[in-house]
Amino acid sequence: MPPSSHKAGASPRSGSALESRLLRAWQSRGSLPCLLLPLAALFGLLTAGRRLAYRWGWLRSVRLPVPVVIVGNITVGGVGKTPLTIHLVEALCRLGRHPGVISRGYGGDVDGVCAVRLDSHATEVGDEPLLIALRTGVPVVVGRDRVAAAQALLAAHPEVDVLLSDDGLQHYRLARDAEVVVFDGRGVMNGWLLPAGPLREPVARLAGVDALVINAAESAIAVPPAPTCGVSTYRMRLQSGRIYRLGKPDETIDHGAFAGGRVHAVAGIGHPQRFFDQLTALGITHDPLPFPDHHAYAAGDLPSDGRPILTTEKDAVKLNALVPAYPGDIWVLPVNCFIEPDVLAARLLEKLHGPSLA
């Protein structure tokens, strides 16, 4: 591809490269993280003070008429919360429950709250909420104020008997009945708070959660340290589904169809390298094109040489509008989440309602 064919994508990928450099710095307690420690100490005081304010009643949490499960993390960046949320929604449905999902709607431009429809645009409601709605079919409402989003969802869907919040672990205004925290193979990295490290809250915060889900291979160093003693831990595995043509999900091909060729791999997710590694494991030769998480794609972001593009489901909900303008084929690699042992949803119901309903 000639250098001039991708000028519009240079700035987003530069941002992604900056994020990558910061993540590399957080792998150790080197000079840059040490310089940022005073800011991290201030951040820690502010977050601790805010949490204590809710605990002691100076700030009020709002309790809803149905149980609330938070699926979140204490680190910045994508760790796999959305695939886990989809898994839990599907598992709860199989157990006879009627779940709904609320989300901040990152990447969308909604003011107030907004119900996610199957024909919604990701630029309006955010890519992850739209993906959850498309994959599960359950009610999904987005809003910066999670309490308002939850109340709107319950008013519109009185059949909903359990709410899942995709992210929102630090949104303490919403009272919760269970908390599930997700880590990927990077673990807590250097273990320091932002901006000296990747942590939104100290590792000690994990002592009070209900479950830890590790999105990594058995061999990966992903289990956080001591404060998690006694917290139930589950292994999360993402398995590739059958590749389908963007806009035509019934048209599928086997990954072997790309043998002997080279594709562009487009990923604007929290950890793009995970997607690229997935393609490598499938034997698909690719040129990686990473973008920042929740990136809003424009036509100039895509290469113009007509080579096939492979992308994630999260990116697909935003790239769909660009299909007519791209001279080649755009394909989507879906993933399915599996939990080992596969009892997390049942254990959550025991926590919420007691063993008789699990």
Secondary structure, DSSP 8 states (H G I E B T S, - for coil): --GGGGGGGHHHHHHHHHHHHHHHHTTTT-HHHHHTHHHHHHHHHHHHHHHHHHHTTSS--B--SS-EEEEE-SBSS--SHHHHHHHHHHHHHHTT--EEEEE--TT---SSEEE--TT--HHHH-HHHHHHHHHH-S-EEEESSHHHHHHHHHHH-TT--EEEEES-TT-TTB--SEEEEEEETTTTTT--BTTTSSBSS-GGGGGG-SEEEEES-TTS-----GGGTTSEEEEEEEEE--EEETTEEEEEE-GGGGTTS-EEEEE-SS-HHHHHHHHHHTT--EEEEE--TT----GGGS-SS---EEEEHHHHHHHGGGGGG-SS-EEEE-EEEEEESTTHHHHHHHHHH-GGG-
